[in-house]
Amino acid sequence: MTRNELSERLAASQEKHKDHRWLALAVIGVAQLMIILDASIVTIALPHAQKALDISDANRQWVLTSYTLAFGGLLLLGGRVADYFGRKRTFIIGLLGFGAASALGGAAQSSTWLFGARALQGAIAAHKR
């Protein structure tokens, strides 16, 4: 193979992958939107959930704190898991897991269940990054 043929193949490969970069950006943008929407929805729904699940004022903060602690504590591990298993696979599993954990939190019947679901969301979000 000549140097000219190699450079032509490289240029064709780069041209083909330009479209995939925009698609990847869109998918990552939607994933980030999921996290922001989740935080907004929880903040808005928290007073109603507090009343429905009989959560005390002192324990209400755990809905937000359990997510934050799990997310912050596992963020570095999430990067390592993505390096080991592949970023695309980890990202897709993270998206599905985040949605499932959100549904679990939405179906919570007790405060403990809600705190656990939020911690699970934080752990999965750390691996989704």
C-alpha positions, 0 to 999 in steps of 0.5 A: 500500500502506498502512502497516498492510498493510506492517506485517502483511506484515512480521509474517507474514514474521518469523513464517515465519522464526522456524522457520528460525532454530531449524533454522539453529541446529541445523545450525550446532550439528551442524557445530560438533560435527563439528569437535569430534568430528574433533579428539577422534578424531584425538587418540585415533587419533594413537598408532595412526596414528603406528605404522601410518604410521611417523611419528616422535615429532618429526613426530607434532605436525604432524598437529595443527599442520598443521590449526591453522596452515591454520585460523588462517591462512585464517579471515579469508579464509574470512569474506571468501569467505562474504561474496562467494559467500554464507554458505549456499553457502560453509557447505554447500560447507565441510561437504562439503569437510570430510567429504571431507578427513576421508575423505582423511585416514582413507585416508592411506598415508603421513605426508605424505598425512596432514599434507596432508589435515589441512591441507586440513581446516583450510583448509576449516574456516576457510571453513566458519565 
